[in-house]
Amino acid sequence: MRFSILSLILLASAFASPAFAAQGEVCRSEPLAPTMQEPVAQLTNEVKFNCPSLGEVRLPEIYQKGWRIVQTWAGMVPKPEGAPATNLMYSSYIALIEKI
């Protein structure tokens, strides 16, 4: 009897898990111009992110729309088309967000 109850619980939890999974997305900022003082642009509330479900948003708007930021990290990207020439690399931020 004990084995069958445990099997039933495990089977039910395997099918219920996807129902409780959070919705997550990866958002990317526009390329940010470097300066001699800040070779890697700082992440601020003014940085715009492009998210699949939210469109173009800033960090506070992500929270206002019912999402939360799980993690952010910076990366280097090539100079955007038409941007001024520089010896420094442009930066872009990636944000992993999750629906609350």
C-alpha positions, 0 to 999 in steps of 0.5 A: 500500500505504501509503495502505491501511494508514494508512486501516485504522489510522484506521478502527480508531482511530475505532471503538476511541476510545469503548471508552477513553472515561472515564465522567464525571458532574456532582454538586451539593452541597446549598445551603450557608448564607452567613454575614457572615464567609463570604458564599460557603461554603467547600468542605471535606471535609464538604460533601455532594454528590449524584451520579447513580451514587454518591448522597450522598457527601462528597469523600473518599468519591468517591475511595474509590469509585473516582472522581476529581474533575476540576473544582469550581466554586461558584454562587449558588442561591436560599434553600432552602424553610424556610431562615432569611431572609438578604440573602445568597445561598446557595452550591452547589458543582458537581463534575465527577467521572470514573471511575478 
